[in-house]
Amino acid sequence: MESINEMGQTVQVRRGYQIQYANPITVRAGESLTVGRADDDSPGWRWCRAADGRQGWVPVELLSSEESDTTILKDYSARELQVVPGEESPSKTSDMAGC
């Protein structure tokens, strides 16, 4: 992303992005998850499966533990945003690392 002013402001897309996961994992605080493998390229992420069968990467700080059966501490969605260069998008967070 080009720039981030203040939370809630818009940002301008510098690089396009195509959605990788059509049906991302989405869970509510307290729901059960099955924890799988760690991401070798991005430490701090685990592949998880929700009770509804959807799977995706979840940050470890949102997991109650890294054991195979755990719960999520906060609502979480791995929904991705498809964007094209030059497009403006609302910023929902001030932490845009990796974007």
N, C-alpha and C positions, 0 to 999 in steps of 0.2 A: 504494500500500500504506500502511496506517495507521502501522505502526511496525516497526522492525527492531531487535531486541535484540542478540544476538550471532550470528555465523555458526552456522547449524544450528538456530536458534530458529524459531518460527512467526511469521507475519505475518498481519494481518487485512486482508482485501480491502475497499477503500473504493469502488472503481468496478468494475463488471463488464467483462468482455472476451470477445469472441467470436473464435475462431480464424480467421485470415485466409488461411492457407495449409495446406491439408489434407495435402499431401505435401512437407514442408519439406526443404531441402537438408541433408544430413548427410555430413560428410567426416572422414577420419582424417588425422593429420599425415603430410605427404609426398605426399598425393594431388594429382593435377592438377586445375586449375580453369580455366575460360575466364572472364575478367573482362570485364564489360560496363560499363554506365553508372554514374555516380556518383549518389547520392541528393541531389537539390537541397535537400530539406527537412532532411536529417540528414547533415551533413558527416562524412566518415570511414567511410562505408558504400559498398560497390560491389555491384551485381547480378552474381551469378556462376552458372555452370552447372557441375555436377559431371559426371564421366565417365558416371554412370548416367542423366544427363538431368535430374535434379532441379535446380531453380533457387531462388535466394533471396538475401537481403541478407547480406553477410559484412562484418565490420569490417576495415578496411584493415590494422590492426596484425597481423592473422593471416595476411596474404598475404605471400609472399616478395617480390613486386613488384606494381605495378599495371599491368604489361603485359598484353596480351590472353591470353597463356598463362602460367600461373604455378602455384605449389604452395601448399598451406596449411601453416602452421607448427605448428599445434596441432589436436587433435581439435576439431570444431565441429559443432553442431547448431542449426538455426534453429527447433527445435520450440517451439511456443507453448503456453501454459497457459490453458485456458478457465476463467474464474472468475466467481463471482457475488458481489455485495456482501454483506459480513458473514461470508463463508466464511473459514476459516483455512487457510493453506497453509504448508508448510515452506519456509524460506528457504535456498536453495542458494548464495547469494552475499551479500556485504556491499555490493555495488555494484548498487543497484536503481534507478539513475537512469532516468527515463523511464517508470517503472511507476506 
